[in-house]
Amino acid sequence: MAYLSTQSDDAQTVELIALDLRTRRIRWRETWPDILARSLIGPVFTERPGALSLSPDGTRLFVADALQGNTRGMLVLDLATRTPVGFVPGFSVGVAGLVAVPAGTNFPRGIMLAAATPTATSASTLFLIDPDTFAIVDSIPNLVPAGVGSISNLVLTPNGQDVYGARQGQLIRIDLPSRSVTARTTTTPFAGGIAVSPDGRSVFVADHGDFFDSPGSGKIFRYATNLDPLPPVQLPTNLSDPVLVSHDVAVSADNRTLYVTSGTSQTGPLFGPQPGRLLIVDLESGSTRVVPLNDWNPVTIIVVSAGGSEP
């Protein structure tokens, strides 16, 4: 299953969509206003979610970011009913990365990690959030200096020991037990989503450009887990609208398939609007299947797998 947060070309309709990857059919789709109208936690608002993550047990969807009154934070949905059931406050600047850590040695009950800044002038911080009570229980501060951009687009390694994130043209690896940055390398300054292959051998980084002067490169950058560069994945150029903007990536459980969301309604000197699409890339042959998303722009992460149902 893939979960996509999208917006229409006119930016008036913002939806959450569940796409069955086996059949490439939409399981369900719903606008955010309809979802928020069922809130069990009072009035809450989200305009254009920038990060999604399943909870460690797969029963809830954490959504960043959201507002409750004047308080910025994260929304928590019950996935079965798509009902808002929780809100995580405490972020001055919106959450730029979000990932679940399953139960294990480091976190016996599992934990949610959110990258944000506690104040507008402080350094990027990883917040540790209890997935059941939605309370912030700890934080890992000062992973990058203040004023150089927040860490974004978090992804966890299969062994649960490391987290990768991007910031202003750098890809970094954070060791959770030692709470420190243990590797870094240069990457696209316009990094989109990040994915780690389930076998732990490759890290993939999308490239969405700046939506104006610089379109995306049309590549998904690839690195070894020590962040040595590997040959990138070239996205199709033989379509009527070549793929330049890639928002997010995920890898199938068998390490053979890369899922890429693409599309934008923006225009610039070097490119025009591109249709919303989900690209299904065979990493061995390079062949690509395209799932059109009509006028939707998949601006947010696809979360592949829910309760083990991933193809």
Secondary structure as UniProt FT lines:
FT   STRAND          2..8
FT   TURN            9..10
FT   STRAND          14..20
FT   TURN            21..24
FT   STRAND          25..31
FT   HELIX           32..36
FT   TURN            37..38
FT   STRAND          51..54
FT   TURN            56..57
FT   STRAND          60..68
FT   TURN            69..70
FT   STRAND          71..78
FT   TURN            79..82
FT   STRAND          83..89
FT   STRAND          93..101
FT   TURN            108..109
FT   STRAND          111..117
FT   TURN            120..121
FT   STRAND          125..129
FT   TURN            131..133
FT   STRAND          136..140
FT   TURN            146..147
FT   STRAND          152..156
FT   TURN            158..159
FT   STRAND          162..167
FT   TURN            168..169
FT   STRAND          170..175
FT   TURN            176..179
FT   STRAND          180..186
FT   TURN            189..190
FT   STRAND          191..196
FT   TURN            198..199
FT   STRAND          202..207
FT   STRAND          219..224
FT   TURN            225..226
FT   STRAND          229..234
FT   STRAND          246..251
FT   TURN            253..254
FT   STRAND          257..264
FT   TURN            269..270
FT   STRAND          274..282
FT   TURN            283..285
FT   STRAND          288..292
FT   TURN            294..295
FT   STRAND          296..298
FT   TURN            307..308
//
